[in-house]
Amino acid sequence: MSAPIARPPSGGLSVDGLGKRYGDKVALHDMTFHIQPGEIFGFVGSNGAGKSTTMRIILGVLAADTGRVLLDDKPVDLAIRRRIGYMPEERGLYPKMKVGQQLEYLAELHGMSRAEAHDRVQHWVSRLGVGERIDDAVGDLSLGNQQRVQLAAALVADPAVLVLDEPFSGLDPVAVDVMSDVLKEKAADGVPVMFSSHQLDLVQRICHRVGIIARGEMRAIGTVDDLRARGNVRLEVAGTQPPGWADGLPGVVEAAYRPGGAALTLDATADDQQILHAALSTGAVHGFSPSRPDLTELFREVVSA
Ligand SMILES: Nc1ncnc2c1ncn2[C@@H]1O[C@H](COP(=O)(O)OP(=O)(O)OP(=O)(O)O)[C@@H](O)[C@H]1O
């Protein structure tokens, strides 16, 4: 029997060439990415970069000027929209309504029977640690607990895709861990998961892939390892060299000197052996350690480019 033929990826969430203007201001330009079933995609960018605009267009609460959004290869229409678990940036629960009532109402709006809705609400409030607040009005909860209820609202109807705008903001570390586990479980069930965040350590920890956007455009996309491999290398040299010893060496784009060592930033043309040689010829070398930038450093490089 012949080996199975590798097929190109299909399904998942496709965002294809989205453009959006607010008056003269271009909020999105040719925004394109694809999230596979089972993939957690981190959507990061500075304030005002266009994350919420993209997510609102995915859900269909905002119309794009150009481009399209597909879920499992089909344009997102009203029926598909009901299968998206969405957490909007502006939140949007009714403050006077009780937690449980509100979540059951939302689950029924998404097509669940009353009994099923009740069952799912019990599950999610308890999982997200707000089970004891189920009969309280949402507005009486702390902001972090309101956030947990908002997450329950996105999860309660068993969504086929998750689109979450800043789901981790305002959560305490325990809730962050619970939420991270929930996203991983959803992805393991085959759900494409997308979330925006400014907490880059968290994004680096849990996302399979990351998209960095700036001024409405996708500037870098890939796994964290891919992106780190593309960034400049840092080189820590501990030794007795005089300040300035690495200035002008090929591929050294930045050098910071301090007593006992230097931190160098190298581009792809740098030759570490040549740098080591230069260091040895100007002093003793006690340490020589290259490292790749973390996501926060990459983010700074990408958005300032
Ligand atoms: N309703 C609107 N009218 C006019 N301009 C808008 C509107 N909504 C967003 N914008 C502008 O579009 C750009 C993108 O905004 P968006 O809210 O999508 O950014 P964001 O990446 O989500 O930012 P943040 O991290 O601050 O939430 C910004 O310059 C913003 O000022």
The ligand as an SDF file (V2000), in Angstrom:
LIG
                    3D

 31 33  0  0  0  0  0  0  0  0999 V2000
  -14.9230   53.3040   16.1310 N   0  0  0  0  0  0  0  0  0  0  0  0
  -13.7470   53.8330   15.7600 C   0  0  0  0  0  0  0  0  0  0  0  0
  -13.6860   55.0320   15.1290 N   0  0  0  0  0  0  0  0  0  0  0  0
  -12.5020   55.5620   14.7450 C   0  0  0  0  0  0  0  0  0  0  0  0
  -11.3070   54.9620   14.9410 N   0  0  0  0  0  0  0  0  0  0  0  0
  -11.3030   53.7780   15.5570 C   0  0  0  0  0  0  0  0  0  0  0  0
  -12.5170   53.1420   16.0040 C   0  0  0  0  0  0  0  0  0  0  0  0
  -12.1780   51.9470   16.5810 N   0  0  0  0  0  0  0  0  0  0  0  0
  -10.8380   51.8600   16.4980 C   0  0  0  0  0  0  0  0  0  0  0  0
  -10.3080   52.9450   15.8870 N   0  0  0  0  0  0  0  0  0  0  0  0
   -8.8810   53.1720   15.5930 C   0  0  0  0  0  0  0  0  0  0  0  0
   -8.3860   52.0680   14.8580 O   0  0  0  0  0  0  0  0  0  0  0  0
   -7.0800   51.7070   15.2850 C   0  0  0  0  0  0  0  0  0  0  0  0
   -7.0810   50.2500   15.7420 C   0  0  0  0  0  0  0  0  0  0  0  0
   -7.8010   50.1450   16.9750 O   0  0  0  0  0  0  0  0  0  0  0  0
   -8.0020   48.7650   17.7460 P   0  0  0  0  0  0  0  0  0  0  0  0
   -8.9640   49.0300   18.8650 O   0  0  0  0  0  0  0  0  0  0  0  0
   -8.3480   47.7120   16.7680 O   0  0  0  0  0  0  0  0  0  0  0  0
   -6.5350   48.5030   18.3350 O   0  0  0  0  0  0  0  0  0  0  0  0
   -6.0320   47.4130   19.3910 P   0  0  0  0  0  0  0  0  0  0  0  0
   -4.8280   46.7670   18.7720 O   0  0  0  0  0  0  0  0  0  0  0  0
   -7.1440   46.5280   19.7990 O   0  0  0  0  0  0  0  0  0  0  0  0
   -5.5540   48.3210   20.6010 O   0  0  0  0  0  0  0  0  0  0  0  0
   -5.5320   48.0460   22.2190 P   0  0  0  0  0  0  0  0  0  0  0  0
   -4.3590   47.1420   22.5100 O   0  0  0  0  0  0  0  0  0  0  0  0
   -5.3200   49.4230   22.7660 O   0  0  0  0  0  0  0  0  0  0  0  0
   -6.8650   47.4470   22.5960 O   0  0  0  0  0  0  0  0  0  0  0  0
   -6.7080   52.6960   16.3830 C   0  0  0  0  0  0  0  0  0  0  0  0
   -5.9580   53.7270   15.8160 O   0  0  0  0  0  0  0  0  0  0  0  0
   -8.0470   53.2110   16.8660 C   0  0  0  0  0  0  0  0  0  0  0  0
   -7.9120   54.5160   17.3610 O   0  0  0  0  0  0  0  0  0  0  0  0
  1  2  1  0
  2  3  1  0
  2  7  2  0
  3  4  2  0
  4  5  1  0
  5  6  2  0
  6  7  1  0
  6 10  1  0
  7  8  1  0
  8  9  2  0
  9 10  1  0
 10 11  1  0
 11 12  1  0
 11 30  1  0
 12 13  1  0
 13 14  1  0
 13 28  1  0
 14 15  1  0
 15 16  1  0
 16 17  2  0
 16 18  1  0
 16 19  1  0
 19 20  1  0
 20 21  2  0
 20 22  1  0
 20 23  1  0
 23 24  1  0
 24 25  2  0
 24 26  1  0
 24 27  1  0
 28 29  1  0
 28 30  1  0
 30 31  1  0
M  END
$$$$
